[in-house]
């Protein structure tokens, strides 16, 4: 994974390290729960992959608006590139304030719905 210079990462690298750790934990949770310890699985289209190359870790509660939940490993879902881009194309900036839009996009995913209910 490459990080663009001047991105949201702090100069000392702690933010970059915390983010990569968060991302790794989201993928490992996905692999254990959905992928039966063999695959990483997109929660929208069920695309199975052995690597994370074409998959993205997406925040349920947005990075900018919910700073306290940024690095919570349960605050993430795995989406393939196509589904991730489709979500942002459909909801644009509305999704930053309304995490329930992700539940709508995932057709009522129970795990995401319960996490949102617990953390409101």
N, C-alpha and C positions, 0 to 999 in steps of 0.2 A: 504494500500500500504506500502510495506517495503522498506527501503532505506539501501543499503549496506554501512557498515562502510568504510570510505576512498573513497567513490564515489565522484562525482563532487560537492557535497554539501559543503558549507563553514562550518567552525567550529561553527560559531555563529547561524546557523540555518536559516538565512535569505534566502539563496538560496533554501533551502528545502521548506520554506513557499511560496516563489514566484512561485516555480514549481508546488506545489499542487494547488495554486490559478489559475495558467494558465491552468492546466489540468481540473479543475472543470469548468472553463469558456468555454473551448473547448467542453466539454460534454454538458453543458447547451445550447450553441449555436446550437449544433447538435440536441438536444432534441426539441428545439423550431422550428427549420427550417425543419428538416426532419422527426422527430418522432411525430409530431403533439401533443407535450406536454405530451405524454404518454410513449414513448420508446426512447432508445438510438439506433441509427441505424448505421451499418457499411456502409460506402459510396461505397464500392466495391461490396459486395454481398447482401446488404440490409437485413442482419440478424438483427432482432429486439430483444432487451433485455430490461428488466426493471431495471437491475442493470449494473454497469460498470465492473463487475468481469471478464468477458471474452472479454472486449474491451480495446483497447489501444488508447491513444491520440498520434498521429504522427505529427512531425514537417514538414511543407512544406519546409521551408528554414531550413537547418540543424542547430542543436544546436551548433556545433563546428565552422562552417564557418561564420555564420551570427549572431554575438552576439547581434546586435542591435534589432533583431527580435525575440529573444528567448522567451520573455514573452508576445508577441502580441497575443491576443486571437484569431485573425483571421488566425494566422500562425499555424493552427492545423486542422487535420481531424481525424475522429474517424474510426478506422479499427478494425475488429475482430482479434483475435490472429492469426488465420490461414492466413488471407489476409496480415496482417502486416509482418509475417514471410515470406510469399511468395514474398512480395515486396523486402525485404532485401536479400532473396536468389537469386532473379532474377537479381537485379542491384548492389548488394554488395556495394562497396565504391564509385562507380560512382555517386550514388544518393546524396552524400554529396555536390558535386559541381553543380549538375544539377537538380534543382527543377522541370524542365519540365518532367523528367522521371516519376514523380508521376502522372502527367496529363495523360501521355501515359498509365500508369498502370491502372488508373481509367477510361480508355476509353473516354478521353476528357471531364472530369467533368468541367462544365462551371464555377462554383464558384471558384474552385481551379485555373483554367486558368486565370480568371479575377484578382484574388489576386496576382498571379505571375506577370502578366502584369503591374499592378499598382506599384509593389514594386521592380522592376528591377533597 
